[in-house]
């Protein structure tokens, strides 16, 4: 769930579209358009032709209808490009409006030096202030819990209705301004100043106010500017040749040729593609600190993933009961379940469930037997129950062995061999004993999440190497890595090991992405090219990463990489389409300009366009309309296909290269038929 409008907004949402129309005119400001060199040239041309049109009319020149239509369609070309960008920004503004509703002025109980509190507006808090927040109160600003534990409603930020636990001294200490404490009382050290909160940054980001052009986007802008200059020089040199040939061209025809040949399609959609990419990330409840982070995700070569909670469910579960020689399955299951009734860990509960589902053992009343339950303890690493003269224990093999040795018992050789076999397979063994006798072994297994192998196969097809990071021993890590299908793993990993691995990959020229939530992950998150921090994690982790997942779902990193890939694919596809468009325009405009002086050029009029005026006007109209036609594709993105770079290039050239050549032939001919039937040219 998200905090954004629950009603799914379509591409042509009426509210967004109407606002985009007005914004399109506001963006005609030359200082705004100068950031887009291609469309800036088109606007200059439209302005100059408008002046020329007025002058021609003052001198009663002929050809007003043709010149007026050319001028109008050049203005439409600029407006349509502005509209595409405004549509992308409009979706972000709609999300920002919703976020503002979540930002409310709160009263903070600031802790003074003498231990008392004073009430002040939340907007007056500064970084380093300590506030006390009780049940039912809103947290007045971003911060970290320094004392206490509380249940917090974060639905205003994440949209998730289930409350979360926030406590001091761990990786779940970060809190966000605007969220509400549901129980208990906590002390929070504020870590942000007014206007710099997480919510403020989100609003700025979704509005596009802080969106900077990414390196690839800047490079493409330079390329487009270079192509524009080249075509500008080429078009300017045509006039002397035309005069020499006895076929001088009007400024309207020359500007039409220039606008049709420069890459206006991608020039008009480039900004919208970048904004829409960030928008898609935000729709996944991920806050990207910059567009650069989203783009970097698309270029990632190596993906580092924590095992626990990312690749696996995070809690080991009992999957098998292996009885010792001479012990029946039912006898072992009965003892294992009884010994686990006082074990509140996920592992203990899974043993109770396994005995119930596989062996049909249900809960039974033990109160009449005066049972004494032994809860699981990290110190003893055992749990159990004493009743009816029986002493039942379940725990780690070495703990059970020590327990039996103290009471004169032993672990059978066959059971010891089974323990080694279970451990070597990557699982965790537990032993169950009654009195001084071992009944058998419980296999605990870290369960790999469903569909992970398929997702890793997709990433591998894209050329991305996956590395699992875990604190487990080498044998356990190898077993999980093989089952999940990752390319490599790092076992017994410490914070410095993660950092060293990232630097090692980057030294090879690779871009690295990773997730983390703890303070010990901060150095690696800062070093990674894409660092996805969990919103539930520490403030240090969130500040170190360049993305924050509001849902605190470690697997979200895979989705972020796919969105980044989609943004890059969309940009490449539409650039290919835009450049390929020029082929048809040559066949439309060049014969129209010079066929009178060089009749042989009429052979190039393969579309059989009716008149020179209709050919030029049709090309200009198509050049403008194709921008609007591609707005949905720019906003939604080209369909993501997990494949290698070479296969992706072939697909791109086949679909968008060939499509970019064929579509204008069809479009220009169709428009020519319409305008000639209406006698517009």
C-alpha positions as CSV (number, residue, x, y, z in Angstrom):
1,X,0.0,0.0,0.0
2,X,1.1,3.6,-0.6
3,X,0.4,7.0,0.8
4,X,-0.4,8.2,-2.7
5,X,-3.9,8.5,-4.2
6,X,-5.6,5.1,-3.7
7,X,-7.5,5.6,-7.0
8,X,-5.2,4.5,-9.8
9,X,-4.4,7.5,-12.0
10,X,-4.5,6.8,-15.8
11,X,-2.0,8.4,-18.1
12,X,-4.6,10.8,-19.4
13,X,-6.1,11.7,-15.9
14,X,-8.3,14.7,-16.5
15,X,-7.0,16.6,-13.5
16,X,-3.4,16.1,-14.4
17,X,-3.9,16.7,-18.1
18,X,-5.7,20.0,-17.5
19,X,-3.0,21.3,-15.2
20,X,-0.4,20.1,-17.8
21,X,-2.0,22.1,-20.6
22,X,-1.6,25.4,-18.6
23,X,1.9,24.4,-17.5
24,X,2.8,23.8,-21.2
25,X,2.3,27.6,-21.9
26,X,4.2,28.6,-18.8
27,X,7.1,26.5,-19.9
28,X,7.4,28.7,-23.1
29,X,9.6,31.0,-21.1
30,X,12.9,31.0,-23.1
31,X,14.9,30.8,-19.8
32,X,13.1,27.5,-19.1
33,X,13.5,26.1,-22.6
34,X,17.2,26.9,-22.8
35,X,17.7,23.7,-20.7
36,X,16.4,21.8,-23.7
37,X,18.6,22.9,-26.7
38,X,16.5,21.1,-29.3
39,X,13.2,22.6,-28.3
40,X,14.8,26.0,-27.7
41,X,15.8,26.0,-31.4
42,X,12.3,25.1,-32.4
43,X,10.9,27.9,-30.3
44,X,13.3,30.4,-31.8
45,X,12.2,29.3,-35.2
46,X,8.6,29.6,-34.3
47,X,9.1,33.1,-33.0
48,X,11.1,34.2,-36.0
49,X,8.5,32.8,-38.4
50,X,5.7,34.5,-36.5
51,X,7.5,37.9,-37.0
52,X,8.1,37.0,-40.7
53,X,4.4,36.1,-41.0
54,X,3.3,39.5,-39.7
55,X,5.7,41.3,-42.0
56,X,4.5,39.4,-45.0
57,X,0.9,40.3,-44.2
58,X,1.8,44.0,-43.8
59,X,3.4,43.8,-47.3
60,X,0.3,41.9,-48.7
61,X,2.5,38.9,-49.6
62,X,0.8,35.7,-50.9
63,X,0.9,32.2,-49.4
64,X,-0.5,33.3,-46.0
65,X,-2.4,30.0,-45.4
66,X,0.6,27.8,-45.9
67,X,3.0,30.0,-43.9
68,X,0.4,30.4,-41.1
69,X,0.0,26.6,-40.7
70,X,3.7,26.0,-40.7
71,X,4.1,28.6,-37.9
72,X,1.2,27.3,-35.9
73,X,2.5,23.7,-36.0
74,X,6.0,24.8,-35.0
75,X,4.4,26.4,-31.9
76,X,2.4,23.2,-31.4
77,X,5.7,21.2,-31.5
78,X,7.1,23.2,-28.6
79,X,3.8,23.0,-26.7
80,X,3.5,19.3,-27.1
81,X,7.1,18.8,-25.8
82,X,6.2,21.0,-22.8
83,X,3.0,19.0,-22.4
84,X,4.9,15.7,-22.2
85,X,7.2,17.1,-19.4
86,X,4.3,18.8,-17.6
87,X,2.3,15.5,-17.6
88,X,5.2,13.7,-16.0
89,X,5.6,16.5,-13.4
90,X,1.8,16.6,-12.9
91,X,1.8,13.0,-11.6
92,X,4.5,13.9,-9.1
93,X,2.6,17.1,-8.0
94,X,-0.5,15.0,-7.4
95,X,1.5,12.7,-5.1
96,X,3.0,15.8,-3.4
97,X,-0.4,17.1,-2.6
98,X,-1.3,13.9,-0.9
99,X,1.9,14.0,1.1
100,X,1.3,17.5,2.3
101,X,-1.9,16.3,3.9
102,X,0.2,14.0,6.0
103,X,2.4,16.8,7.2
104,X,0.6,18.5,10.1
105,X,1.8,21.0,12.7
106,X,2.4,19.2,16.0
107,X,3.1,20.2,19.5
108,X,6.4,18.9,20.8
109,X,7.2,18.1,24.4
110,X,10.9,19.2,24.4
111,X,13.0,17.9,27.2
112,X,14.9,20.6,29.1
113,X,18.2,20.3,31.0
114,X,16.4,19.9,34.4
115,X,14.5,16.9,33.2
116,X,11.2,18.7,32.7
117,X,9.4,19.3,29.4
118,X,8.1,22.3,27.7
119,X,5.5,22.5,24.9
120,X,6.7,24.1,21.7
121,X,5.6,24.0,18.0
122,X,7.2,21.1,16.1
123,X,8.4,23.6,13.5
124,X,10.7,25.2,16.1
125,X,12.6,22.0,16.8
126,X,16.3,21.8,15.8
127,X,18.6,18.9,15.2
128,X,19.9,17.6,18.5
129,X,16.7,18.5,20.5
130,X,15.2,15.7,22.6
131,X,11.4,15.2,22.8
132,X,9.2,13.0,24.8
133,X,6.3,11.3,22.8
134,X,3.6,9.4,24.6
135,X,0.8,7.2,23.4
136,X,-1.6,9.0,21.1
137,X,0.8,11.8,20.2
138,X,2.5,12.5,16.8
139,X,6.2,12.4,16.5
140,X,7.1,16.0,15.7
141,X,10.2,15.4,13.5
142,X,12.6,12.8,12.1
143,X,14.8,11.3,14.8
144,X,16.1,8.3,16.6
145,X,14.7,6.6,19.7
146,X,17.2,7.0,22.5
147,X,15.1,5.6,25.3
148,X,12.1,3.3,25.5
149,X,10.1,1.1,23.1
150,X,6.8,1.9,21.5
151,X,4.3,0.7,18.9
152,X,4.2,3.3,16.1
153,X,1.6,3.9,13.3
154,X,3.5,4.7,10.2
155,X,0.5,4.5,7.8
156,X,0.7,8.2,7.0
157,X,4.1,7.6,5.4
158,X,4.1,4.0,4.2
159,X,0.4,3.4,3.8
160,X,0.8,0.1,5.8
161,X,-1.9,-0.1,8.4
162,X,-0.1,-2.6,10.7
163,X,1.9,-0.8,13.5
164,X,5.6,-1.3,13.9
165,X,7.9,-1.5,16.9
166,X,10.5,1.3,17.4
167,X,13.1,1.0,20.2
168,X,16.4,2.4,21.3
169,X,19.7,0.7,20.8
170,X,19.0,-1.4,17.7
171,X,18.5,-1.2,14.0
172,X,14.8,-0.3,14.5
173,X,15.4,3.1,16.2
174,X,14.7,5.6,13.4
175,X,11.3,7.4,13.5
176,X,9.7,9.7,10.9
177,X,8.0,13.0,11.6
178,X,4.2,12.8,11.2
179,X,3.9,9.2,12.5
180,X,1.9,8.5,15.6
181,X,2.9,6.6,18.8
182,X,0.2,4.0,19.7
183,X,1.5,2.7,23.0
184,X,4.1,3.4,25.7
185,X,6.4,6.4,25.8
186,X,9.7,7.1,24.0
187,X,12.4,9.7,24.0
188,X,13.4,10.9,20.5
189,X,16.5,12.8,19.5
190,X,15.6,15.0,16.5
191,X,18.0,14.6,13.6
192,X,16.5,17.2,11.1
193,X,15.9,20.9,11.0
194,X,12.6,22.5,9.7
195,X,12.2,22.0,6.0
196,X,14.8,19.2,5.9
197,X,12.6,16.3,7.2
198,X,12.1,13.1,5.3
199,X,8.6,14.2,4.3
200,X,9.9,17.5,3.0
201,X,12.5,15.8,0.9
202,X,9.9,13.4,-0.5
203,X,7.6,16.3,-1.5
204,X,10.5,18.1,-3.3
205,X,11.5,15.0,-5.0
206,X,8.1,14.0,-6.4
207,X,7.5,17.6,-7.5
208,X,10.7,17.4,-9.5
209,X,12.0,20.5,-7.7
210,X,15.3,18.8,-6.8
211,X,15.6,16.6,-9.8
212,X,19.0,17.1,-11.4
213,X,19.9,15.8,-14.8
214,X,21.7,12.5,-14.6
215,X,25.1,12.0,-16.3
216,X,23.6,9.9,-19.1
217,X,20.9,12.4,-19.6
218,X,23.5,15.2,-19.8
219,X,25.5,13.2,-22.3
220,X,22.4,12.6,-24.5
221,X,21.6,16.3,-24.3
222,X,25.0,17.2,-25.5
223,X,24.6,14.7,-28.4
224,X,21.2,16.2,-29.3
225,X,22.7,19.7,-29.2
226,X,25.5,18.6,-31.4
227,X,23.1,17.0,-33.9
228,X,21.0,20.2,-33.8
229,X,24.0,22.4,-34.7
230,X,25.0,20.0,-37.5
231,X,21.6,20.1,-39.1
232,X,21.4,23.9,-38.5
233,X,24.6,24.4,-40.5
234,X,23.4,21.9,-43.2
235,X,20.1,23.7,-43.6
236,X,21.7,27.1,-43.7
237,X,24.1,26.0,-46.5
238,X,21.1,24.7,-48.6
239,X,19.9,28.3,-49.3
240,X,23.0,29.4,-51.3
241,X,22.8,26.1,-53.4
242,X,19.0,26.7,-53.9
243,X,19.6,30.2,-55.1
244,X,22.3,29.0,-57.4
245,X,19.9,26.4,-58.8
246,X,17.2,28.9,-59.3
247,X,15.0,27.5,-56.6
248,X,15.4,29.8,-53.6
249,X,13.5,28.7,-50.5
250,X,11.4,30.7,-48.1
251,X,12.4,30.8,-44.4
252,X,9.2,28.8,-43.6
253,X,10.4,25.9,-45.8
254,X,14.0,26.0,-44.4
255,X,12.8,26.1,-40.8
256,X,10.4,23.3,-41.5
257,X,13.3,21.2,-42.9
258,X,15.4,22.0,-39.9
259,X,12.7,21.2,-37.3
260,X,11.9,17.9,-39.1
261,X,15.6,16.8,-39.2
262,X,16.7,17.7,-35.7
263,X,15.8,15.0,-33.0
264,X,12.7,16.8,-31.8
265,X,10.9,13.6,-30.7
266,X,13.5,12.5,-28.1
267,X,14.3,16.1,-27.3
268,X,10.6,16.7,-26.4
269,X,10.3,13.5,-24.4
270,X,13.7,13.2,-22.7
271,X,12.9,15.1,-19.6
272,X,9.5,13.3,-19.2
273,X,11.3,9.9,-19.4
274,X,13.6,10.9,-16.5
275,X,10.8,12.3,-14.3
276,X,8.5,9.3,-15.0
277,X,11.4,6.9,-14.0
278,X,11.5,8.6,-10.6
279,X,7.7,8.5,-10.4
280,X,7.7,4.7,-10.9
281,X,10.2,4.3,-8.1
282,X,8.1,6.4,-5.8
283,X,5.0,4.4,-6.7
284,X,6.9,1.4,-5.3
285,X,7.2,3.3,-2.0
286,X,10.9,3.9,-2.6
287,X,12.3,7.4,-1.9
288,X,15.2,8.2,-4.3
289,X,17.4,11.0,-3.1
290,X,18.2,11.9,-6.8
291,X,17.5,10.9,-10.3
292,X,21.1,9.9,-10.5
293,X,20.4,7.0,-8.1
294,X,17.6,5.7,-10.3
295,X,19.7,5.8,-13.4
296,X,22.6,4.1,-11.6
297,X,20.2,1.3,-10.6
298,X,19.7,0.7,-14.3
299,X,23.4,0.4,-14.9
300,X,24.1,-2.0,-12.0
301,X,26.5,-4.9,-12.7
302,X,26.6,-6.5,-9.2
303,X,23.8,-6.9,-6.7
304,X,24.7,-7.6,-3.1
305,X,21.8,-9.1,-1.1
306,X,21.5,-10.0,2.6
307,X,20.4,-13.6,3.0
308,X,18.1,-13.2,6.0
309,X,14.8,-11.5,5.1
310,X,15.9,-10.9,1.5
311,X,16.6,-14.2,-0.1
312,X,15.1,-16.3,2.8
313,X,12.1,-15.8,4.9
314,X,14.4,-14.8,7.8
315,X,13.2,-17.4,10.3
316,X,14.4,-21.0,10.3
317,X,11.6,-23.5,10.2
318,X,11.4,-27.2,11.2
319,X,11.1,-29.3,8.0
320,X,11.9,-32.8,9.2
321,X,12.1,-35.0,12.3
322,X,14.7,-37.8,12.1
323,X,14.3,-40.4,14.9
324,X,17.2,-42.2,16.5
325,X,17.5,-46.0,16.1
326,X,14.7,-47.7,18.0
327,X,12.5,-44.6,18.3
328,X,9.3,-44.2,16.3
329,X,8.3,-41.0,14.4
330,X,5.3,-40.5,16.7
331,X,7.4,-40.8,19.9
332,X,9.9,-38.2,18.6
333,X,7.2,-35.8,17.3
334,X,5.4,-36.0,20.7
335,X,8.5,-35.1,22.7
336,X,9.6,-32.4,20.2
337,X,6.3,-30.7,20.4
338,X,6.1,-30.8,24.2
339,X,9.6,-29.5,24.5
340,X,8.7,-26.6,22.2
341,X,5.5,-25.4,23.8
342,X,7.5,-23.0,26.0
343,X,9.7,-21.9,23.1
344,X,8.4,-18.6,21.7
345,X,11.0,-18.3,19.0
346,X,9.9,-18.8,15.4
347,X,11.9,-22.0,15.3
348,X,10.1,-23.4,18.4
349,X,6.7,-22.5,17.0
350,X,7.5,-24.2,13.7
351,X,8.3,-27.5,15.5
352,X,4.8,-27.3,17.2
353,X,3.2,-26.7,13.8
354,X,5.2,-29.5,12.1
355,X,4.2,-32.0,14.7
356,X,0.5,-31.0,14.4
357,X,0.4,-30.9,10.6
358,X,2.5,-33.9,9.8
359,X,1.8,-36.2,12.7
360,X,-1.6,-35.0,13.8
361,X,-0.6,-34.0,17.3
362,X,-2.9,-31.4,18.8
363,X,-2.6,-29.4,21.9
364,X,-3.2,-31.2,25.1
365,X,-4.0,-30.1,28.7
366,X,-1.0,-30.4,30.9
367,X,-2.2,-28.3,33.9
368,X,-3.6,-31.4,35.7
369,X,-0.2,-33.1,35.5
370,X,1.6,-30.2,37.3
371,X,3.9,-29.6,34.3
372,X,6.9,-27.2,34.7
373,X,7.7,-25.5,31.5
374,X,11.3,-24.5,30.7
375,X,11.3,-21.4,28.3
376,X,14.0,-21.2,25.7
377,X,17.0,-19.2,26.8
378,X,19.9,-17.9,24.8
379,X,22.1,-18.9,27.7
380,X,21.1,-22.5,27.9
381,X,20.0,-22.7,24.2
382,X,17.4,-25.2,25.3
383,X,13.7,-25.4,26.1
384,X,11.6,-28.1,27.6
385,X,9.0,-29.4,30.1
386,X,9.0,-31.5,33.2
387,X,5.8,-33.5,34.0
388,X,4.7,-36.9,35.1
389,X,8.3,-37.8,36.1
390,X,9.6,-37.2,32.6
391,X,12.2,-34.6,31.8
392,X,12.0,-33.5,28.1
393,X,14.6,-31.1,26.5
394,X,15.1,-29.8,23.0
395,X,18.1,-27.6,22.0
396,X,21.4,-27.2,20.2
397,X,23.4,-30.4,19.9
398,X,26.3,-29.2,22.0
399,X,23.9,-27.9,24.7
400,X,21.9,-31.2,24.8
401,X,25.2,-33.2,24.8
402,X,26.4,-31.2,27.8
403,X,23.1,-31.6,29.5
404,X,23.1,-35.4,29.1
405,X,26.8,-35.7,30.1
406,X,26.1,-33.9,33.4
407,X,23.4,-36.6,34.1
408,X,25.4,-39.6,32.9
409,X,23.9,-39.9,29.5
410,X,25.5,-39.9,26.0
411,X,24.6,-39.1,22.4
412,X,24.5,-42.2,20.2
413,X,27.1,-42.4,17.4
414,X,24.3,-42.7,14.8
415,X,22.7,-39.5,16.1
416,X,26.0,-37.7,16.0
417,X,26.5,-38.7,12.4
418,X,23.0,-37.4,11.6
419,X,23.8,-34.1,13.2
420,X,26.9,-33.8,11.0
421,X,24.9,-34.7,7.9
422,X,22.2,-32.1,8.6
423,X,24.8,-29.4,9.3
424,X,26.7,-30.2,6.1
425,X,23.5,-29.9,4.0
426,X,23.2,-26.2,5.1
427,X,20.5,-26.8,7.7
428,X,20.5,-26.4,11.5
429,X,20.2,-29.6,13.7
430,X,18.5,-29.7,17.1
431,X,18.4,-32.7,19.4
432,X,15.4,-33.9,21.5
433,X,16.0,-35.9,24.7
434,X,13.8,-37.5,27.2
435,X,15.5,-38.1,30.6
436,X,18.9,-39.4,29.6
437,X,18.0,-40.7,26.2
438,X,18.2,-38.9,22.8
439,X,15.1,-39.5,20.7
440,X,16.3,-37.9,17.5
441,X,17.1,-34.8,15.4
442,X,15.1,-31.9,14.2
443,X,16.1,-30.3,10.9
444,X,15.7,-26.5,10.8
445,X,16.0,-24.9,7.5
446,X,16.2,-21.3,6.3
447,X,13.4,-21.2,3.7
448,X,14.2,-19.5,0.4
449,X,11.4,-17.2,-0.7
450,X,9.3,-18.4,-3.5
451,X,10.3,-17.2,-7.0
452,X,13.8,-16.0,-6.0
453,X,15.5,-18.4,-8.4
454,X,13.4,-17.1,-11.3
455,X,14.2,-13.5,-10.3
456,X,17.9,-14.2,-10.2
457,X,17.7,-15.9,-13.6
458,X,16.2,-12.7,-15.0
459,X,18.9,-10.6,-13.4
460,X,21.5,-13.0,-14.9
461,X,19.9,-12.6,-18.3
462,X,20.4,-8.8,-17.9
463,X,24.1,-9.3,-17.2
464,X,23.8,-8.6,-13.4
465,X,25.8,-10.7,-11.0
466,X,24.1,-11.6,-7.7
467,X,26.1,-12.1,-4.5
468,X,24.5,-13.3,-1.2
469,X,25.9,-11.9,2.0
470,X,25.4,-13.8,5.2
471,X,26.9,-14.3,8.7
472,X,26.3,-18.1,8.4
473,X,29.2,-20.5,8.1
474,X,30.5,-21.5,4.7
475,X,28.5,-24.8,4.5
476,X,25.2,-23.3,5.3
477,X,25.8,-20.3,3.0
478,X,26.8,-22.6,0.1
479,X,23.6,-24.7,0.5
480,X,21.3,-21.6,0.5
481,X,23.2,-20.0,-2.4
482,X,22.8,-23.1,-4.5
483,X,19.1,-23.4,-3.7
484,X,18.4,-19.7,-4.3
485,X,20.4,-19.6,-7.6
486,X,22.7,-16.7,-6.7
487,X,26.0,-16.4,-8.6
488,X,28.2,-16.1,-5.6
489,X,28.1,-15.7,-1.8
490,X,30.1,-14.2,1.1
491,X,29.9,-16.2,4.3
492,X,30.7,-15.1,7.8
493,X,30.5,-11.5,6.6
494,X,31.5,-8.7,8.8
495,X,30.8,-5.0,8.0
496,X,34.4,-4.5,6.8
497,X,34.0,-7.6,4.6
498,X,31.0,-6.0,2.8
499,X,32.9,-2.8,2.3
500,X,35.9,-4.6,0.9
501,X,33.7,-6.6,-1.5
502,X,32.1,-3.5,-2.9
503,X,35.4,-1.8,-3.4
504,X,36.8,-4.9,-5.1
505,X,33.9,-4.9,-7.5
506,X,34.1,-1.2,-8.2
507,X,37.8,-1.6,-8.9
508,X,36.8,-3.8,-11.8
509,X,34.7,-1.1,-13.2
510,X,31.4,-2.5,-11.9
511,X,28.5,-0.6,-10.5
512,X,27.3,-2.1,-7.2
513,X,23.9,-2.0,-5.4
514,X,23.2,-3.3,-1.9
515,X,20.6,-3.1,0.8
516,X,21.0,-2.5,4.6
517,X,19.2,-1.3,7.7
518,X,21.8,-1.1,10.5
519,X,24.5,1.3,11.5
520,X,27.0,-1.3,10.7
521,X,25.7,-1.3,7.1
522,X,26.2,2.5,6.7
523,X,29.8,2.4,5.3
524,X,28.9,-0.2,2.7
525,X,25.7,1.7,1.8
526,X,27.7,4.9,1.3
527,X,30.3,3.1,-0.8
528,X,27.8,1.4,-3.1
529,X,26.6,3.1,-6.2
530,X,23.1,2.3,-5.3
531,X,22.4,2.0,-1.5
532,X,18.9,1.1,-0.6
533,X,18.3,1.7,3.1
534,X,15.3,0.4,5.0
535,X,13.0,3.1,6.5
536,X,12.7,1.0,9.7
537,X,16.5,1.0,10.0
538,X,18.8,3.4,11.8
539,X,19.2,7.1,10.9
540,X,22.8,6.4,10.0
541,X,21.8,3.8,7.4
542,X,19.2,6.1,5.8
543,X,21.6,9.0,5.6
544,X,24.3,6.8,4.0
545,X,22.1,5.3,1.3
546,X,20.8,7.2,-1.7
547,X,17.4,5.5,-1.6
548,X,15.1,4.6,1.2
549,X,12.4,1.9,1.1
550,X,9.4,3.0,3.0
551,X,8.1,-0.6,3.2
552,X,11.4,-1.9,4.6
553,X,11.3,-4.8,2.2
554,X,14.9,-5.8,1.3
555,X,13.8,-7.5,-2.0
556,X,12.7,-4.1,-3.2
557,X,16.2,-3.6,-4.5
558,X,15.5,-6.0,-7.3
559,X,12.4,-4.0,-8.4
560,X,14.5,-0.8,-8.2
561,X,17.1,-2.2,-10.6
562,X,14.4,-3.3,-13.0
563,X,12.8,0.2,-12.9
564,X,16.3,1.7,-13.6
565,X,16.8,-0.7,-16.5
566,X,13.3,0.2,-17.9
567,X,14.1,4.0,-17.8
568,X,17.4,3.4,-19.7
569,X,15.7,1.1,-22.2
570,X,12.9,3.7,-22.7
571,X,15.4,6.5,-23.3
572,X,17.4,4.3,-25.8
573,X,14.3,3.1,-27.6
574,X,12.8,6.5,-28.2
575,X,16.2,8.0,-29.2
576,X,16.5,5.2,-31.8
577,X,12.9,5.9,-33.0
578,X,13.6,9.7,-33.2
579,X,16.8,9.4,-35.3
580,X,15.1,6.8,-37.6
581,X,12.3,9.2,-38.2
582,X,14.5,11.4,-40.4
583,X,14.6,8.9,-43.2
584,X,11.0,9.4,-44.2
585,X,11.3,13.2,-43.8
586,X,14.1,13.3,-46.4
587,X,11.8,11.6,-48.9
588,X,9.0,14.1,-48.1
589,X,10.8,17.5,-47.9
590,X,13.8,17.3,-50.2
591,X,11.7,16.4,-53.4
592,X,9.3,19.2,-52.4
593,X,12.1,21.7,-52.2
594,X,14.2,20.9,-55.3
595,X,12.0,18.8,-57.7
596,X,11.1,22.0,-59.5
597,X,14.8,22.8,-60.3
598,X,15.9,19.2,-60.5
599,X,13.0,17.1,-61.9
600,X,15.0,13.9,-61.4
601,X,14.4,14.3,-57.6
602,X,10.7,13.6,-58.1
603,X,11.7,10.0,-58.1
604,X,12.3,10.3,-54.4
605,X,8.7,11.2,-53.8
606,X,7.9,7.5,-53.2
607,X,5.0,8.5,-50.9
608,X,3.3,10.2,-53.9
609,X,2.6,13.3,-51.9
610,X,0.3,15.7,-53.7
611,X,2.1,19.0,-53.7
612,X,5.3,20.5,-52.4
613,X,3.3,22.5,-49.8
614,X,1.3,19.4,-48.6
615,X,4.5,17.4,-48.4
616,X,6.3,20.0,-46.2
617,X,3.2,20.6,-44.1
618,X,2.5,16.9,-43.6
619,X,6.1,16.3,-42.4
620,X,5.8,19.2,-39.9
621,X,2.4,18.0,-38.6
622,X,3.6,14.5,-38.2
623,X,6.8,15.7,-36.4
624,X,4.5,17.5,-33.8
625,X,1.9,14.8,-33.4
626,X,4.3,12.0,-32.9
627,X,5.5,13.6,-29.6
628,X,2.0,13.5,-28.2
629,X,1.5,9.9,-29.5
630,X,4.6,8.8,-27.6
631,X,3.8,10.5,-24.3
632,X,2.1,7.3,-22.8
633,X,5.1,5.3,-23.8
634,X,7.5,7.8,-22.2
635,X,5.4,7.9,-18.9
636,X,4.8,4.1,-18.6
637,X,8.2,3.1,-20.0
638,X,9.0,0.6,-22.6
639,X,8.1,-2.9,-21.5
640,X,11.0,-4.4,-19.5
641,X,12.4,-7.6,-21.0
642,X,15.2,-9.3,-19.0
643,X,17.9,-9.9,-21.7
644,X,21.5,-9.2,-22.4
645,X,22.8,-6.0,-23.8
646,X,23.5,-7.5,-27.3
647,X,20.0,-9.1,-27.5
648,X,18.5,-5.8,-26.2
649,X,20.2,-3.8,-28.9
650,X,19.0,-6.1,-31.6
651,X,15.4,-5.9,-30.3
652,X,15.7,-2.1,-30.0
653,X,16.9,-1.7,-33.6
654,X,14.2,-4.1,-34.9
655,X,11.2,-2.6,-33.1
656,X,12.1,1.1,-32.7
657,X,14.7,1.5,-35.4
658,X,12.6,-0.2,-38.1
659,X,9.4,1.2,-36.6
660,X,10.9,4.7,-36.6
661,X,11.5,4.3,-40.4
662,X,8.2,2.8,-41.3
663,X,5.8,4.9,-39.1
664,X,6.6,8.3,-40.6
665,X,6.0,7.0,-44.2
666,X,2.5,5.8,-43.1
667,X,1.8,8.9,-40.9
668,X,3.0,11.5,-43.4
669,X,1.1,9.9,-46.3
670,X,-2.1,9.7,-44.2
671,X,-1.8,13.4,-43.1
672,X,-1.1,14.4,-46.7
673,X,-4.4,12.7,-47.8
674,X,-6.3,14.5,-45.1
675,X,-5.0,18.1,-45.7
676,X,-5.3,17.9,-49.5
677,X,-8.9,16.6,-49.2
678,X,-9.6,19.6,-46.9
679,X,-7.7,21.9,-49.3
680,X,-5.4,23.1,-46.6
681,X,-2.4,22.9,-49.0
